[in-house]
Amino acid sequence: MRKDPAERHKKVLEEIDEEFKKVEMQGKKKEEKSIICPNCSAIITLEGRASQKIVVKCPICGEKGMVSFEEMEEKHKELISEKTKIRKKKEKKHASKIASYLSKFQSFAKSNIIELVLISIGIVFLFNPTLSNIKKSFTLILIGFILIFILSEKGSPNSFQTRTTKPSSSNKNRKSGIRLNRNYLKKIRLSISDKITLTLVIWILFLFFITSDVELEAFFVLIFIGMLVVRELTDELTTIRLKHRMDGFIYLFLVAFIWIVGEKIINVLNM
């Protein structure tokens, strides 16, 4: 049986009404978006529908403005991209800092390999803390730190340059050769920091061999006295930076000296 054209027309209109209702419901559906205040850069989260204009008031600075939901969507994308750029910039900066620290540590380790080996061996001795091992550990660690902080940059034998001259019988060339040799000897002379380092290392090793393992306190005190004497004798010859570094060692030994004296006084009073 064929349907009446009026009924078919009515059914088509109902289907169109349903489609319009669906579109209208989608338009009424709210979504959350975030925008940035142009005055104080605060992040504001809003709810809105498509093609809707919203009056926005910043809760921080009170700035007002009208924003459409389409603009909010664009600003939301800008906010996400800006956050991504900031995060990548921070990650890149953090990675560059780590790389610079690693390069500095590598250069420090290469230039102070002997000192670091001495300190490492001294730390190994502490795993079995007998009086003898404590004395050996302290000696190696102290020498290692003295070489790091007081010894100046060491020149390698390969850095010495030789100069070849054509044989000549003139006195002028002989005199110039003698002057060159004198300048060469002046260049390889020890600096004041090298002399201080050599003196302290010899003094520490001398005390290490003449004192017994039981005389640890005397070993510490004699090293402290030797550092005070070297510091006083070289006061006018050293730079301010070298003086501060030597003072750091002296302050550490001063604390140890006060500890030893205080312990002795307490033992005497308890007797």
PyMOL commands that set and color helices and strands:
alter all, ss='L'
color gray80, all
select helices_A, chain A and resi 5-28+69-111+113-125+131-149+157-159+171-187+192-210+216-233+240-270
alter helices_A, ss='H'
color red, helices_A
select strands_A, chain A and resi 31-36+43-48+53-57+64-68
alter strands_A, ss='S'
color yellow, strands_A
deselect
rebuild
show_as cartoon
